[in-house]
Amino acid sequence: MLNNIGLPGLLLIAVVVLVLFGRGKISSLMGEVGKGITSFKKGINEGEQQLKDDKADDVADIPQPEVDTKDKV
């Protein structure tokens, strides 16, 4: 159904939205969308960093086998 919209259809939709909501409302909405995207990216980066830290802690908690330093002859 939405496969045949094309560029003219998208422009028509954009004009109708602009007329209905006005420039000020749309710009404030886009500002909020930008803040949301920034917050989402920050959350993703913090989550990845926490996973890396947890993985490093888990590796550090694994006991290392004792190495025999005596010469075996």
OpenMM code with the backbone's topology and positions (N, CA, C; nanometers):
from openmm import Vec3, app, unit

residues = "MET LEU ASN ASN ILE GLY LEU PRO GLY LEU LEU LEU ILE ALA VAL VAL VAL LEU VAL LEU PHE GLY ARG GLY LYS ILE SER SER LEU MET GLY GLU VAL GLY LYS GLY ILE THR SER PHE LYS LYS GLY ILE ASN GLU GLY GLU GLN GLN LEU LYS ASP ASP LYS ALA ASP ASP VAL ALA ASP ILE PRO GLN PRO GLU VAL ASP THR LYS ASP LYS VAL".split()
positions = [
    Vec3(0.0823, -0.1197, 0.0000),
    Vec3(0.0000, 0.0000, 0.0000),
    Vec3(0.0865, 0.1258, 0.0000),
    Vec3(0.1889, 0.1295, 0.0840),
    Vec3(0.2738, 0.2482, 0.0925),
    Vec3(0.3922, 0.2417, -0.0030),
    Vec3(0.3951, 0.1420, -0.0890),
    Vec3(0.5072, 0.1275, -0.1815),
    Vec3(0.5053, 0.2315, -0.2932),
    Vec3(0.3913, 0.2897, -0.3237),
    Vec3(0.3790, 0.3786, -0.4384),
    Vec3(0.3681, 0.5261, -0.4002),
    Vec3(0.4133, 0.5656, -0.2815),
    Vec3(0.3995, 0.7058, -0.2403),
    Vec3(0.4890, 0.7943, -0.3260),
    Vec3(0.6173, 0.7682, -0.3293),
    Vec3(0.7093, 0.8461, -0.4101),
    Vec3(0.7358, 0.9847, -0.3526),
    Vec3(0.8181, 1.0603, -0.4220),
    Vec3(0.8568, 1.1944, -0.3789),
    Vec3(0.7408, 1.2934, -0.3789),
    Vec3(0.6576, 1.2976, -0.4811),
    Vec3(0.5457, 1.3925, -0.4777),
    Vec3(0.4499, 1.3665, -0.3611),
    Vec3(0.4252, 1.2407, -0.3322),
    Vec3(0.3380, 1.2070, -0.2196),
    Vec3(0.3973, 1.2504, -0.0861),
    Vec3(0.5282, 1.2300, -0.0692),
    Vec3(0.5945, 1.2726, 0.0538),
    Vec3(0.5919, 1.4248, 0.0694),
    Vec3(0.6115, 1.4966, -0.0412),
    Vec3(0.6049, 1.6426, -0.0363),
    Vec3(0.4641, 1.6903, -0.0005),
    Vec3(0.3643, 1.6270, -0.0547),
    Vec3(0.2262, 1.6625, -0.0228),
    Vec3(0.1972, 1.6386, 0.1262),
    Vec3(0.2424, 1.5260, 0.1784),
    Vec3(0.2240, 1.4966, 0.3210),
    Vec3(0.2948, 1.6006, 0.4066),
    Vec3(0.4178, 1.6378, 0.3684),
    Vec3(0.4932, 1.7377, 0.4438),
    Vec3(0.4213, 1.8724, 0.4446),
    Vec3(0.3655, 1.9134, 0.3315),
    Vec3(0.2932, 2.0406, 0.3236),
    Vec3(0.1680, 2.0366, 0.4104),
    Vec3(0.0950, 1.9269, 0.4066),
    Vec3(-0.0272, 1.9150, 0.4873),
    Vec3(0.0074, 1.9203, 0.6360),
    Vec3(0.1117, 1.8508, 0.6771),
    Vec3(0.1533, 1.8541, 0.8182),
    Vec3(0.1949, 1.9950, 0.8579),
    Vec3(0.2677, 2.0637, 0.7716),
    Vec3(0.3110, 2.2007, 0.8002),
    Vec3(0.1917, 2.2935, 0.8155),
    Vec3(0.0929, 2.2784, 0.7314),
    Vec3(-0.0260, 2.3632, 0.7387),
    Vec3(-0.1059, 2.3335, 0.8656),
    Vec3(-0.1187, 2.2064, 0.8999),
    Vec3(-0.1986, 2.1684, 1.0169),
    Vec3(-0.1335, 2.2104, 1.1488),
    Vec3(-0.0048, 2.1901, 1.1614),
    Vec3(0.0598, 2.2116, 1.2902),
    Vec3(0.1361, 2.3433, 1.3000),
    Vec3(0.1766, 2.3996, 1.1919),
    Vec3(0.2511, 2.5249, 1.1957),
    Vec3(0.4001, 2.5012, 1.2159),
    Vec3(0.4763, 2.6001, 1.1765),
    Vec3(0.6216, 2.5885, 1.1794),
    Vec3(0.6757, 2.5772, 1.3209),
    Vec3(0.6223, 2.6544, 1.4140),
    Vec3(0.6724, 2.6547, 1.5512),
    Vec3(0.6522, 2.5218, 1.6205),
    Vec3(0.5362, 2.4641, 1.6010),
    Vec3(0.5053, 2.3353, 1.6645),
    Vec3(0.5949, 2.2248, 1.6085),
    Vec3(0.6173, 2.2264, 1.4776),
    Vec3(0.7004, 2.1237, 1.4150),
    Vec3(0.8456, 2.1378, 1.4592),
    Vec3(0.8972, 2.2609, 1.4673),
    Vec3(1.0366, 2.2789, 1.5083),
    Vec3(1.0577, 2.2366, 1.6532),
    Vec3(0.9604, 2.2643, 1.7405),
    Vec3(0.9741, 2.2189, 1.8789),
    Vec3(0.9649, 2.0672, 1.8873),
    Vec3(0.8803, 2.0075, 1.8054),
    Vec3(0.8691, 1.8621, 1.8017),
    Vec3(0.9996, 1.7990, 1.7539),
    Vec3(1.0600, 1.8547, 1.6509),
    Vec3(1.1868, 1.8023, 1.6009),
    Vec3(1.2984, 1.8197, 1.7035),
    Vec3(1.2937, 1.9289, 1.7811),
    Vec3(1.3906, 1.9468, 1.8893),
    Vec3(1.3779, 1.8374, 1.9938),
    Vec3(1.2551, 1.8025, 2.0282),
    Vec3(1.2322, 1.6945, 2.1240),
    Vec3(1.2769, 1.5600, 2.0677),
    Vec3(1.2540, 1.5384, 1.9390),
    Vec3(1.2994, 1.4140, 1.8751),
    Vec3(1.4523, 1.4068, 1.8809),
    Vec3(1.5193, 1.5178, 1.8541),
    Vec3(1.6656, 1.5221, 1.8611),
    Vec3(1.7169, 1.4920, 2.0008),
    Vec3(1.6517, 1.5483, 2.1028),
    Vec3(1.6909, 1.5204, 2.2408),
    Vec3(1.6698, 1.3725, 2.2743),
    Vec3(1.5620, 1.3171, 2.2246),
    Vec3(1.5345, 1.1755, 2.2481),
    Vec3(1.6390, 1.0856, 2.1842),
    Vec3(1.6778, 1.1179, 2.0623),
    Vec3(1.7791, 1.0384, 1.9935),
    Vec3(1.9126, 1.0487, 2.0665),
    Vec3(1.9482, 1.1694, 2.1103),
    Vec3(2.0723, 1.1888, 2.1846),
    Vec3(2.0700, 1.1092, 2.3141),
    Vec3(1.9598, 1.1127, 2.3852),
    Vec3(1.9469, 1.0380, 2.5097),
    Vec3(1.9548, 0.8877, 2.4841),
    Vec3(1.8931, 0.8411, 2.3763),
    Vec3(1.8977, 0.6993, 2.3417),
    Vec3(2.0410, 0.6543, 2.3131),
    Vec3(2.1146, 0.7334, 2.2347),
    Vec3(2.2537, 0.6990, 2.2034),
    Vec3(2.3395, 0.6981, 2.3291),
    Vec3(2.3163, 0.7950, 2.4194),
    Vec3(2.3916, 0.8000, 2.5445),
    Vec3(2.3627, 0.6752, 2.6279),
    Vec3(2.2373, 0.6344, 2.6335),
    Vec3(2.2008, 0.5136, 2.7077),
    Vec3(2.2640, 0.3887, 2.6492),
    Vec3(2.2673, 0.3802, 2.5168),
    Vec3(2.3302, 0.2652, 2.4507),
    Vec3(2.4791, 0.2600, 2.4844),
    Vec3(2.5471, 0.3744, 2.4772),
    Vec3(2.6902, 0.3786, 2.5076),
    Vec3(2.7172, 0.3425, 2.6533),
    Vec3(2.6341, 0.3918, 2.7452),
    Vec3(2.6514, 0.3585, 2.8860),
    Vec3(2.6276, 0.2095, 2.9099),
    Vec3(2.5296, 0.1524, 2.8421),
    Vec3(2.5017, 0.0093, 2.8555),
    Vec3(2.6172, -0.0754, 2.8041),
    Vec3(2.6731, -0.0367, 2.6901),
    Vec3(2.7876, -0.1098, 2.6355),
    Vec3(2.9066, -0.1012, 2.7298),
    Vec3(2.9306, 0.0169, 2.7862),
    Vec3(3.0427, 0.0345, 2.8781),
    Vec3(3.0222, -0.0499, 3.0043),
    Vec3(2.8997, -0.0551, 3.0541),
    Vec3(2.8707, -0.1351, 3.1727),
    Vec3(2.8917, -0.2838, 3.1437),
    Vec3(2.8514, -0.3296, 3.0256),
    Vec3(2.8743, -0.4690, 2.9885),
    Vec3(3.0235, -0.5012, 2.9811),
    Vec3(3.1016, -0.4092, 2.9245),
    Vec3(3.2464, -0.4294, 2.9170),
    Vec3(3.3073, -0.4350, 3.0568),
    Vec3(3.2633, -0.3451, 3.1454),
    Vec3(3.3153, -0.3440, 3.2818),
    Vec3(3.2783, -0.4724, 3.3554),
    Vec3(3.1536, -0.5176, 3.3393),
    Vec3(3.1102, -0.6411, 3.4041),
    Vec3(3.1879, -0.7608, 3.3519),
    Vec3(3.2141, -0.7633, 3.2224),
    Vec3(3.2897, -0.8731, 3.1638),
    Vec3(3.4326, -0.8725, 3.2165),
    Vec3(3.4930, -0.7542, 3.2276),
    Vec3(3.6286, -0.7445, 3.2808),
    Vec3(3.6321, -0.7899, 3.4267),
    Vec3(3.5293, -0.7549, 3.5043),
    Vec3(3.5226, -0.7982, 3.6438),
    Vec3(3.5081, -0.9489, 3.6525),
    Vec3(3.4275, -1.0082, 3.5650),
    Vec3(3.4087, -1.1532, 3.5655),
    Vec3(3.5385, -1.2260, 3.5312),
    Vec3(3.6130, -1.1729, 3.4354),
    Vec3(3.7401, -1.2347, 3.3968),
    Vec3(3.8397, -1.2222, 3.5112),
    Vec3(3.8384, -1.1085, 3.5817),
    Vec3(3.9309, -1.0888, 3.6929),
    Vec3(3.8972, -1.1805, 3.8098),
    Vec3(3.7721, -1.2223, 3.8237),
    Vec3(3.7311, -1.3083, 3.9342),
    Vec3(3.7666, -1.4547, 3.9128),
    Vec3(3.8006, -1.4939, 3.7914),
    Vec3(3.8350, -1.6331, 3.7630),
    Vec3(3.9724, -1.6617, 3.8224),
    Vec3(3.9836, -1.7645, 3.9083),
    Vec3(4.1145, -1.7950, 3.9665),
    Vec3(4.2097, -1.8475, 3.8599),
    Vec3(4.3301, -1.7992, 3.8638),
    Vec3(4.4314, -1.8399, 3.7681),
    Vec3(4.5008, -1.9667, 3.8198),
    Vec3(4.5317, -2.0606, 3.7320),
    Vec3(4.6012, -2.1815, 3.7762),
    Vec3(4.7428, -2.1481, 3.8218),
    Vec3(4.7872, -2.2239, 3.9219),
    Vec3(4.9230, -2.2005, 3.9722),
    Vec3(5.0225, -2.2572, 3.8731),
    Vec3(5.1269, -2.1809, 3.8493),
    Vec3(5.2298, -2.2225, 3.7547),
    Vec3(5.3470, -2.2754, 3.8361),
    Vec3(5.3920, -2.3947, 3.8008),
    Vec3(5.5039, -2.4556, 3.8703),
    Vec3(5.6322, -2.3986, 3.8102),
    Vec3(5.7084, -2.3309, 3.8941),
    Vec3(5.8314, -2.2656, 3.8450),
    Vec3(5.9536, -2.3544, 3.8605),
    Vec3(5.9380, -2.4731, 3.9157),
    Vec3(6.0522, -2.5644, 3.9321),
    Vec3(6.0902, -2.6223, 3.7968),
    Vec3(6.2180, -2.6437, 3.7796),
    Vec3(6.2666, -2.7059, 3.6574),
    Vec3(6.2347, -2.8542, 3.6631),
    Vec3(6.1697, -2.9013, 3.5624),
    Vec3(6.1401, -3.0432, 3.5550),
    Vec3(6.2469, -3.1090, 3.4672),
    Vec3(6.3240, -3.1950, 3.5274),
    Vec3(6.4297, -3.2616, 3.4525),
    Vec3(6.4104, -3.4093, 3.4539),
] * unit.nanometer
topology = app.Topology()
chain = topology.addChain("A")
for resn in residues:
    res = topology.addResidue(resn, chain)
    for name in ("N", "CA", "C"):
        topology.addAtom(name, app.Element.getBySymbol(name[0]), res)
